[in-house]
Amino acid sequence: MESARASSTSWLLITSSVLLFASLCAAISEYAPGLSESYYAKTCPQAPAIVEKYVTKYLKKDSSFAGAFNRLQFHDCWVQGCDGSVLLNSTATNSAEREAHVNFGLRGITEVDEIKAALEYACPGVVSCADILMLAARDATVKAGGPWWPVALGRRDSRNSTDLLADGNLPFPVFNFALLTDNFARKNFSAREMVVLSGAHTIGNTHCNGILPHLYNFTGGNNATDIDPALNKGFAAFLKKQCPQGNRTNTILIDSTAGKFDNAYYKNVLAGKGIFITDATLIRDSLGKKIVTSFAQAKSTFFEEFAAGMVKMGNLGVLTGSQGEIRKKCQFVN
């Protein structure tokens, strides 16, 4: 009798685990209409392997490209959707997204162009620049030790890109918790999803441009000694050495383990070592601090939710079917 009960209990546990796994897969696989993981299966089956090959090459040369590729996905998708518009050059009559204040120091454009050239050689006119960004962000994250997630494909490229749209949609590094949650809510992302996607700051580097408001004249009183009180004093002194007042172009590692995708970011934020005001502000709010603490304690939870957040982001404003175009070169419309 006891043996039968034990077997029954084990069966229930196994069944429950299978159902939970299935529900998680279903939740993460809800893609925008027109997208699928097998989109290029017949037209360019080697596309994912080509992107992965080049991402591996770039990360071997410079591990900080993992952060650059993550940033490109976010900065593309948050402005009129995941349509490759962040890659376009300005023209004589238009200032493109890349010229926006919030896109200062954006990296990886040339590398995406190189990937695109390889794909054009293998499968001319098939793979969009927008899809390259999705694959590159995922592959770079995995190669830096982070989570894997399925990437749905089939996006087409936008013909439009303006700096005003970027500055009007992307969060600035000086945003407080309320501004951040409002910014994410406008894209139908919760405060928790905002905090988990902020975890992308666990890899890569950044220019001092976004750090300076954290270190000098924090309250706007034209006082060079006016530092964000949320900063650890020793860390603030370290940052000031790396980013002297007025120096926008120096670069600094974004995290204590910047070459590795892990949950050290949240531990650093709790210790007063957030690189940006947007990092430090996460623990000024009770809800934000609770979420940060949970991710600092459980890397697996952070990884799982980060992966789901990247999939959800990849569905924003996609162009499919006859919309947009497949650019031959990512920096120029056809």
C-alpha positions in Angstrom: 0.0 0.0 0.0 2.8 2.4 1.0 4.7 1.5 -2.2 1.6 2.2 -4.3 1.1 5.6 -2.5 4.8 6.5 -3.1 4.5 5.6 -6.8 1.3 7.6 -7.1 3.0 10.6 -5.5 6.0 10.3 -7.7 3.8 10.1 -10.8 1.9 13.2 -9.7 5.1 15.1 -9.2 6.5 14.1 -12.6 3.2 15.0 -14.3 3.1 18.4 -12.5 6.6 19.1 -13.6 5.9 18.2 -17.2 2.8 20.4 -17.2 4.7 23.3 -15.7 7.5 23.0 -18.3 4.9 22.8 -21.1 3.2 25.9 -19.8 6.5 27.8 -19.6 7.4 26.8 -23.1 3.9 27.9 -24.3 4.3 31.2 -22.5 7.7 32.0 -24.0 6.6 30.9 -27.5 3.8 33.4 -28.0 5.1 35.3 -31.0 3.7 38.2 -33.0 1.7 37.1 -36.1 4.0 36.3 -39.0 7.0 35.3 -36.9 8.2 31.7 -36.3 11.4 30.0 -35.2 11.5 28.1 -38.6 10.9 31.2 -40.8 14.1 30.7 -42.8 14.1 26.9 -42.7 13.7 26.7 -46.5 14.9 30.1 -47.7 18.1 30.4 -45.7 18.5 27.5 -43.2 22.1 28.5 -42.4 21.2 32.0 -41.3 21.3 31.3 -37.5 24.7 29.5 -37.8 26.1 32.4 -39.8 25.1 34.9 -37.2 26.4 32.8 -34.4 29.7 32.4 -36.1 30.3 36.1 -36.4 29.1 36.8 -32.9 31.6 34.3 -31.6 34.3 36.1 -33.6 33.4 39.5 -32.2 33.2 38.3 -28.6 36.6 36.6 -28.9 38.1 39.9 -30.0 36.2 42.0 -27.4 33.9 40.4 -24.8 32.1 43.8 -24.3 30.3 43.2 -27.6 27.9 41.1 -25.6 26.5 44.2 -24.0 26.6 46.1 -27.3 24.4 43.5 -29.0 21.9 43.5 -26.1 21.7 47.3 -26.2 21.1 47.2 -30.0 18.1 45.0 -29.6 16.6 47.2 -26.8 17.3 50.5 -28.6 15.8 49.1 -31.8 12.7 47.5 -30.4 11.8 50.4 -28.1 11.5 52.9 -31.0 8.7 52.1 -33.4 9.3 48.4 -32.9 11.9 45.7 -33.8 12.4 46.9 -37.4 16.2 47.5 -37.7 15.6 51.3 -37.7 18.4 51.9 -35.2 20.9 50.8 -37.8 20.0 53.4 -40.5 22.3 56.3 -41.4 21.2 59.9 -41.4 20.6 61.5 -44.7 20.8 65.1 -45.9 17.2 65.7 -44.9 16.9 63.4 -41.9 18.7 62.8 -38.6 18.4 59.1 -37.8 17.9 57.4 -34.5 21.6 56.8 -34.1 22.1 60.6 -33.7 19.7 60.8 -30.7 21.2 61.9 -27.4 20.0 58.6 -25.8 22.0 56.6 -28.4 25.3 58.2 -27.5 28.1 55.6 -27.9 26.0 53.0 -29.6 28.2 50.1 -30.8 27.9 47.1 -33.1 26.6 48.8 -36.2 29.7 47.9 -38.3 29.6 44.4 -37.0 26.0 43.9 -37.9 26.8 45.1 -41.4 29.5 42.5 -41.7 27.0 39.8 -40.6 24.5 41.1 -43.2 27.1 40.9 -46.0 27.8 37.3 -45.1 24.1 36.5 -45.2 23.6 38.4 -48.5 26.4 36.2 -50.0 24.7 33.0 -48.7 21.0 34.0 -49.3 20.6 37.3 -51.2 17.6 39.4 -50.2 16.3 37.0 -47.6 17.3 37.8 -44.0 16.3 41.1 -42.5 18.6 43.4 -40.4 15.9 43.4 -37.7 16.2 39.6 -37.4 20.0 39.8 -37.2 19.7 42.0 -34.2 17.5 39.4 -32.4 19.8 36.5 -33.1 22.9 38.5 -32.2 21.5 39.6 -28.8 20.5 36.1 -27.9 23.8 34.4 -29.1 25.9 37.1 -27.4 24.1 36.6 -24.1 24.5 32.8 -24.2 28.2 33.1 -25.0 28.7 35.4 -22.1 27.2 32.7 -19.8 23.6 33.9 -19.8 20.3 32.2 -20.6 19.2 30.9 -24.0 15.8 31.7 -25.5 14.0 30.9 -28.7 14.1 33.6 -31.4 11.2 33.9 -33.7 12.1 35.3 -37.1 10.4 36.9 -40.1 10.7 40.6 -39.3 11.2 43.1 -42.1 13.1 46.3 -42.1 11.8 49.8 -41.7 12.5 52.6 -44.1 12.2 55.3 -41.4 14.4 56.4 -38.6 14.4 59.7 -36.7 16.4 60.9 -33.7 13.3 62.5 -32.1 11.5 59.2 -31.9 14.5 57.7 -30.1 14.8 60.5 -27.6 11.0 60.4 -27.1 10.8 56.6 -26.4 14.0 55.3 -24.9 14.7 55.8 -21.1 17.5 58.2 -20.3 20.2 57.1 -17.7 18.9 59.8 -15.3 15.4 58.5 -15.0 14.0 57.7 -11.6 11.9 54.7 -10.7 8.6 56.3 -11.5 9.8 57.5 -14.9 11.3 54.1 -15.7 8.1 52.2 -14.7 6.0 54.6 -16.8 8.3 54.2 -19.8 8.0 50.5 -19.6 4.3 50.5 -19.0 3.8 52.4 -22.3 5.2 49.3 -24.0 3.0 47.0 -21.8 5.9 45.9 -19.6 5.5 45.6 -15.8 7.8 47.1 -13.1 9.2 43.6 -12.5 10.0 43.2 -16.2 11.7 46.6 -16.2 13.9 45.5 -13.3 14.7 42.2 -15.0 15.6 43.8 -18.3 17.8 46.3 -16.5 19.9 43.3 -15.7 21.3 43.5 -19.2 23.7 46.0 -17.4 25.5 43.0 -16.1 27.6 42.8 -19.3 29.6 45.2 -21.4 31.0 48.7 -20.9 29.7 52.2 -21.2 30.9 55.7 -21.9 31.1 58.2 -19.1 28.5 60.3 -20.7 25.6 58.5 -18.9 27.5 58.3 -15.6 28.5 62.0 -15.1 25.0 63.1 -13.8 25.5 60.5 -11.1 28.8 62.0 -9.9 28.6 65.7 -10.4 25.8 68.3 -9.8 23.4 65.5 -8.9 20.7 67.9 -7.7 21.4 70.5 -10.3 23.0 73.0 -8.1 26.2 73.4 -10.1 28.2 71.7 -7.4 31.0 69.3 -8.5 30.9 67.6 -5.1 27.2 66.9 -5.3 27.1 63.1 -5.7 24.1 60.8 -5.8 23.7 59.9 -2.1 22.7 56.4 -3.2 26.2 55.7 -4.3 28.7 53.8 -2.2 31.3 56.5 -1.3 34.3 54.3 -2.2 32.6 53.4 -5.5 31.9 57.0 -6.2 35.5 57.9 -5.8 36.5 55.1 -8.1 34.0 56.3 -10.8 35.3 59.9 -10.5 38.8 58.6 -11.4 37.5 56.8 -14.4 35.1 59.7 -15.4 36.6 63.1 -14.6 34.1 66.0 -14.7 33.2 66.9 -18.3 34.7 63.7 -19.9 32.0 62.1 -21.8 34.0 59.6 -23.9 36.1 57.6 -21.5 34.8 54.0 -21.2 34.3 51.9 -18.1 33.2 48.4 -17.4 29.5 48.4 -16.6 29.6 45.7 -13.9 32.1 44.0 -11.5 31.9 40.9 -13.7 31.3 42.7 -17.0 32.5 39.9 -19.2 30.1 37.4 -17.7 26.3 37.4 -17.8 25.3 36.7 -14.2 23.3 38.3 -11.3 26.2 40.3 -9.9 24.5 43.4 -11.2 21.7 43.1 -8.6 24.2 42.5 -5.8 26.1 45.6 -6.9 23.0 47.7 -7.0 22.1 46.6 -3.4 25.6 47.6 -2.3 25.3 51.1 -3.8 27.4 50.3 -6.8 24.9 50.9 -9.7 26.7 52.5 -12.7 23.7 54.7 -13.7 21.1 56.7 -11.9 18.6 54.3 -13.4 20.4 51.5 -11.6 20.7 53.2 -8.2 17.0 54.3 -8.3 15.8 50.6 -8.4 16.3 50.3 -4.6 14.9 53.7 -3.7 11.4 52.2 -4.3 10.2 49.5 -1.9 8.9 47.3 -4.8 12.0 47.8 -6.8 14.2 46.9 -3.9 12.2 43.7 -3.3 12.6 42.7 -6.9 16.3 43.5 -7.0 16.8 41.5 -3.8 15.0 38.5 -5.3 17.2 38.4 -8.4 20.4 38.9 -6.3 19.4 35.8 -4.4 18.3 33.6 -7.2 20.2 33.7 -10.5 18.0 31.0 -12.1 14.9 33.2 -11.5 16.7 36.2 -13.1 17.8 34.1 -16.1 14.3 32.6 -16.7 12.6 36.0 -16.5 15.2 37.8 -18.6 14.8 35.3 -21.4 11.0 35.7 -21.3 11.4 39.5 -21.3 13.7 39.4 -24.4 11.2 37.2 -26.3 8.4 39.6 -25.3 10.4 42.6 -26.5 11.1 40.9 -29.8 7.4 41.1 -30.6 7.1 44.9 -30.4 5.9 46.6 -33.5 7.2 44.1 -36.0 6.9 44.5 -39.7 5.9 41.3 -41.6 4.5 40.2 -44.9 4.7 43.0 -47.5 5.5 45.7 -44.9 8.9 47.4 -45.0 11.7 45.8 -46.9 14.7 43.4 -46.6 17.6 45.8 -46.8 20.6 44.8 -48.8 22.8 46.9 -46.4 21.7 47.6 -42.9 22.7 51.2 -42.8 20.8 52.2 -46.0 17.3 51.7 -47.3 17.2 49.9 -50.7 
